Structures are given as structure tokens and as C-alpha cells.
Amino acid sequence: MNKQSHRYSAHLRLNDFDENSQKLIEDSSILIIGMGGIGTIASLYLVNSGVGKIILCDYDTVDISNLPRQILFQEDNVNQNKAIVAKEKLHHFNPNVLIESIDKKLNDSELDQIISEVSLVIDCTDNIQTRLQLNKICIRNRKPMIMAAAIRYECHIAVFRNDSLIDGCLNCLYQSDEENIETCEGNGVLSTIAGSAGIMAATEALKILMGQDTELNSMISIFDLKNNINQLLKIKKSNNCNISH
């Protein structure tokens, strides 16, 4: 067994995982938008799982209030750009992965170009306008999108494969002018909840990259980790959705 195979030997011992599965992961590329509590955890596991290329995008800087849940960062990173710091930290975990950082807000044209070239997108933002923007561009490019959110004690994970007939999309669920959408900034979040959401998002990403089925296509799973309750909701196509599926 060579060094690379030995590195991922725990993967290779799975019944439904073989060397081709690992090669599919290594040949893939992922765009992660938002390097907060969810994005840092998701990127850490995906880098350590051997994803070939990961693009990190965040124009925000590290604040000391981020540190309990955004565990790639330390106090000496305060006021530094999150994507740039994350790239530097993640490189030490697995130097075989190509990591790029983008420290600015991307417009539609820039996102369209990047998304057209990656295997999938993970949305770890806390902004409904950005989520809907990514949803539209991923559908246009027929690229899978995973949405991950954390608030209070809840993880929200949705998967949109976008590779065949699309049932419902994120725009069918939310509209850009909705005023009742909650965020962790306004409602708080337990630090471990963001980490749990990041792990779940990374797991769904790996399943897609390996060509495995998922029960979450056009569905949102809500995990209440305070009360250990899980809800699975189907996202149905809305007559009010203005995006061509």
C-alpha cells in the first residue's frame, strides 16, 4: 500500500468504498462560500478527505466573537481575512490538496465562471440573497449545491443535485424579500452546532462526489440537537418560482 492509499485506508475499509471512490474524490473540486463556523469545519474534513481542489470564498475578517465556533482561527488572526487565513491553515493538514482563496464578494459573472468549473458548491453563508444567487447559478450550470445553516441548537442541511429534472429549489422555499428568515447573528448559536452542520455538509458532498445516492435531494433536514429531533421536509416546486428548472 503506497503512502496516499495508507492515508485514506480507513475509507478503503468501508464496504461500499474502493480505490475508485477515493480517486473520484481526488479528481473533484469544490467551491465553499462562507468561511464561518460551518465553512471552516466542512473545509477541514474535505481537505483531510483528499478532495483535489477547494476554493474558499469569504470577504469578511475574523472577529474575536467568531473563535468559539470557527476553529481554524486563533486570536492572532483577528482582523485578518477568513479565506486567506483558512487557506494557510488548511494547507498544513493536507499539502496534496490545491487550495485557493478569494477575499472579495463575487458578482454573478465571476460566480458563473467559477461554478461552471467545479464539481459542486457548498453554501455556508448566513445571507438569503447570496443563497438565492448561488441557487440560480448552480441550476443554470447544472451543478450540485449543498446549503448548510446553523442557528441556536439547530442544523439545517439541504441538497440540490441539479443534475436531472429538478423538483424544488431554494427559490421555491425562500424569496429574497422575506423578512422572517432568522440568522445565527441575530439569534445566537451554540458553537458545536455550527461544527455539526459543517460535518453534515461535508458528508453530503463526499457522497455526491462518489456518485452515491442521497435522501436529501430537494429536501431540507432540520436537526434539533438540543432535543434530539430530526425533521425531513420535501421542497416542492413552487408556482411562484421564477427560475427555470
C-alpha positions in Angstrom: 0.0 0.0 0.0 1.5 3.4 -1.1 1.6 6.4 1.2 -1.5 8.0 -0.3 -3.6 4.8 -0.1 -2.4 4.3 3.5 -3.5 7.9 4.3 -7.1 7.0 3.3 -7.0 3.4 4.4 -10.0 3.9 6.8 -12.1 5.0 3.8 -10.9 1.9 1.8 -12.1 -0.4 4.6 -15.7 0.7 4.0 -17.9 -2.0 2.3 -19.1 0.4 -0.4 -15.8 2.3 -0.9 -12.9 1.3 -3.0 -9.8 2.9 -4.7 -12.0 4.3 -7.5 -14.2 6.1 -4.8 -11.1 7.8 -3.4 -10.0 8.7 -6.9 -13.3 10.3 -7.6 -12.8 12.5 -4.5 -9.3 13.3 -5.5 -10.3 14.3 -9.0 -13.1 16.7 -7.8 -13.2 20.4 -7.0 -15.5 22.3 -4.6 -16.4 25.9 -4.1 -17.1 26.8 -0.4 -18.8 30.2 0.1 -18.6 31.4 3.6 -15.7 30.5 5.9 -17.5 30.8 9.2 -18.3 28.1 11.8 -19.8 25.8 9.1 -17.3 26.5 6.3 -14.2 26.1 8.4 -15.3 22.6 9.6 -16.6 21.5 6.2 -13.4 22.5 4.5 -11.2 20.9 7.2 -12.9 17.5 6.7 -12.9 17.8 2.9 -9.2 18.7 2.8 -8.4 15.8 5.0 -10.6 13.5 2.9 -8.4 14.3 -0.1 -10.7 16.5 -2.3 -8.4 17.6 -5.2 -9.2 21.3 -5.3 -11.0 23.5 -2.9 -11.8 27.2 -3.5 -12.6 29.2 -0.3 -14.5 32.4 -0.6 -15.2 35.0 2.1 -14.7 38.7 2.2 -15.1 39.0 5.9 -12.4 39.3 8.6 -12.0 37.3 11.8 -13.6 38.7 14.9 -12.9 37.5 18.4 -16.5 36.5 18.8 -16.0 34.0 15.9 -13.4 32.0 17.8 -15.7 29.6 19.8 -17.1 28.0 16.6 -14.7 29.0 13.7 -12.0 26.7 15.0 -9.4 27.2 12.2 -8.8 30.7 13.6 -7.0 31.9 16.7 -6.7 35.3 18.5 -3.7 36.4 16.4 -5.9 36.0 13.3 -8.4 38.7 14.4 -8.9 41.4 11.7 -7.4 39.1 9.0 -9.4 37.8 6.0 -11.1 34.5 6.8 -10.5 32.8 3.4 -6.8 33.7 3.3 -6.2 32.5 6.9 -8.1 29.3 6.2 -6.1 28.5 3.1 -2.8 28.8 5.1 -4.1 26.7 8.0 -5.7 24.0 5.8 -2.5 23.6 3.7 -0.7 22.2 6.7 -3.4 19.5 7.2 -3.0 18.1 3.6 -0.5 19.6 1.3 -1.6 17.4 -1.5 -4.9 19.4 -1.9 -4.9 22.5 -4.1 -6.5 25.3 -2.1 -7.4 28.7 -3.5 -8.7 31.7 -1.5 -11.0 34.6 -2.7 -11.2 37.5 -0.3 -13.9 39.6 -2.1 -17.6 39.4 -2.9 -18.1 37.9 -6.3 -20.7 39.1 -8.8 -22.9 36.9 -11.0 -20.4 36.7 -13.9 -17.5 35.8 -11.6 -19.6 33.2 -9.8 -20.9 31.8 -13.0 -17.3 31.3 -14.3 -16.1 29.5 -11.1 -19.2 27.4 -10.6 -19.1 26.2 -14.2 -15.6 24.7 -13.5 -16.2 23.0 -10.1 -17.8 19.7 -9.2 -20.1 21.2 -6.6 -20.9 24.2 -4.4 -21.3 24.3 -0.6 -23.2 27.4 0.6 -22.2 28.2 4.2 -23.3 31.8 4.2 -25.8 33.5 6.5 -27.4 35.7 3.8 -30.6 34.8 1.9 -29.7 37.0 -1.1 -26.4 35.2 -1.5 -28.0 31.8 -1.1 -30.6 32.6 -3.8 -27.9 33.9 -6.1 -25.9 30.7 -5.7 -29.1 28.6 -6.2 -29.8 30.4 -9.5 -26.3 30.0 -10.9 -25.9 26.3 -9.8 -29.2 25.5 -11.6 -28.0 27.3 -14.7 -24.8 25.3 -14.7 -26.4 22.0 -13.5 -24.0 21.8 -10.6 -25.0 20.3 -7.2 -25.4 22.7 -4.3 -25.5 21.9 -0.6 -26.9 24.5 1.7 -25.9 24.4 5.4 -27.0 26.6 8.2 -26.8 26.7 12.0 -29.0 28.6 14.4 -29.5 28.3 18.1 -29.4 24.4 18.6 -30.4 23.5 15.0 -28.6 22.4 11.9 -30.3 22.9 8.6 -29.0 20.9 5.6 -30.4 20.9 2.1 -29.1 19.2 -1.0 -30.0 20.2 -4.6 -28.4 17.7 -7.1 -29.4 19.9 -10.1 -28.2 17.1 -12.5 -31.6 16.0 -13.7 -35.3 17.1 -13.5 -35.4 19.5 -10.5 -38.4 19.2 -8.2 -37.9 22.2 -5.9 -35.1 24.6 -5.5 -34.1 27.1 -2.8 -36.1 29.8 -4.6 -39.2 27.7 -4.2 -38.6 27.8 -0.4 -37.5 31.3 0.1 -37.9 34.7 -1.6 -35.2 37.4 -1.4 -37.6 39.9 0.3 -38.6 37.6 3.1 -38.4 39.3 6.5 -38.8 36.3 8.8 -35.6 34.5 7.9 -33.6 34.1 11.1 -29.8 34.2 11.3 -27.3 33.0 13.9 -26.0 36.5 14.3 -29.5 37.7 15.4 -30.5 34.6 17.4 -27.2 33.0 18.6 -25.8 29.6 18.0 -24.1 27.0 20.2 -20.5 26.6 18.9 -20.8 22.8 18.4 -24.0 23.2 16.3 -22.0 25.0 13.6 -19.5 22.3 13.6 -22.1 19.6 13.3 -23.6 21.4 10.3 -20.2 21.6 8.7 -19.6 17.8 9.1 -23.0 17.0 7.7 -22.4 19.3 4.7 -19.0 17.7 4.1 -20.5 14.2 4.3 -23.2 15.0 1.7 -20.5 16.5 -0.6 -18.4 13.3 -0.4 -21.5 11.2 -1.2 -22.2 13.3 -4.3 -18.6 13.2 -5.4 -18.5 9.4 -5.2 -21.8 9.1 -7.1 -23.8 7.8 -4.1 -27.5 8.4 -3.6 -28.8 10.8 -1.0 -32.2 11.0 0.6 -31.9 14.8 0.7 -32.3 15.8 -3.0 -34.6 18.8 -3.0 -35.2 18.3 0.7 -34.1 20.1 3.9 -33.2 18.2 7.0 -33.6 20.1 10.3 -31.7 18.6 13.3 -32.7 19.9 16.7 -29.7 18.8 18.6 -31.0 20.1 21.9 -33.9 17.8 21.9 -32.5 15.2 19.5 -35.3 15.6 17.0 -34.9 15.4 13.2 -37.4 16.7 10.6 -37.1 16.0 6.9 -39.1 18.3 4.7 -39.6 18.0 0.9 -39.1 21.2 -1.1 -41.8 21.2 -3.7 -41.7 23.2 -6.9 -43.5 26.5 -6.4 -45.7 28.2 -9.0 -44.1 31.5 -7.8 -40.6 30.4 -8.5 -39.2 32.5 -11.4 -36.1 30.2 -12.0 -36.3 27.9 -15.0 -35.8 24.3 -13.7 
